[in-house]
Amino acid sequence: MAQATNDLLVAYPALDPFRANRIAELAKTCTVRVAVDSLLACDSLAQAAQTAQVTLKLLVDLDVGFH
């Protein structure tokens, strides 16, 4: 997908190190935004971003309970 655009939105977070690291590597060449819904997702992506020395943009999915 990165060949089609330089601005990506990952709609669900990557919790495992392989996917988190891949997202962080993509952030070296394009704008990456990731939707997160847990502290675990934030921590996983933060560690990968720090290792890759990049900044990821996060969109917080907040469930306020009005279903």
C-alpha positions as CSV (number, residue, x, y, z in Angstrom):
1,M,0.0,0.0,0.0
2,A,2.9,2.4,0.7
3,Q,3.6,2.4,-3.1
4,A,0.1,4.0,-3.7
5,T,0.4,6.8,-1.2
6,N,2.7,8.5,1.3
7,D,-0.1,8.9,3.9
8,L,-1.3,5.7,5.6
9,L,-4.0,5.0,8.2
10,V,-3.7,1.6,9.9
11,A,-7.3,1.1,11.2
12,Y,-6.4,-1.4,13.9
13,P,-3.3,-1.5,16.0
14,A,-0.4,-3.9,15.7
15,L,0.1,-5.6,19.1
16,D,2.9,-8.0,18.1
17,P,6.5,-6.8,17.7
18,F,6.7,-7.8,14.0
19,R,3.8,-5.7,12.9
20,A,4.6,-2.8,15.2
21,N,8.2,-2.7,13.9
22,R,7.0,-2.8,10.3
23,I,4.7,0.1,10.9
24,A,7.5,2.0,12.5
25,E,9.8,1.3,9.5
26,L,7.0,2.6,7.1
27,A,7.0,5.8,9.1
28,K,10.6,6.5,7.9
29,T,9.3,7.0,4.4
30,C,5.6,8.2,4.8
31,T,3.1,9.6,7.2
32,V,1.6,6.8,9.3
33,R,-1.4,7.1,11.6
34,V,-2.5,4.2,13.7
35,A,-5.8,3.8,15.5
36,V,-5.4,2.5,19.0
37,D,-7.8,1.3,21.6
38,S,-5.6,0.1,24.5
39,L,-2.6,0.9,26.5
40,L,-1.0,-2.4,25.2
41,A,-1.3,-1.1,21.7
42,C,0.2,2.3,22.6
43,D,3.1,0.6,24.4
44,S,3.9,-1.8,21.6
45,L,3.9,1.0,19.0
46,A,5.9,3.4,21.2
47,Q,8.6,0.8,21.7
48,A,8.8,0.1,18.0
49,A,8.8,3.9,17.1
50,Q,11.5,4.6,19.7
51,T,13.7,1.8,18.3
52,A,13.2,3.0,14.7
53,Q,13.6,6.7,15.8
54,V,10.4,7.8,14.2
55,T,7.2,9.5,15.3
56,L,3.9,7.7,14.9
57,K,0.6,9.6,14.9
58,L,-2.0,7.9,17.0
59,L,-5.8,8.1,16.7
60,V,-7.5,7.0,20.0
61,D,-10.6,4.9,19.6
62,L,-12.6,5.8,22.7
63,D,-15.7,3.8,23.5
64,V,-17.8,6.0,25.8
65,G,-20.5,3.4,26.1
66,F,-23.4,5.0,24.3
67,H,-24.6,2.0,22.3
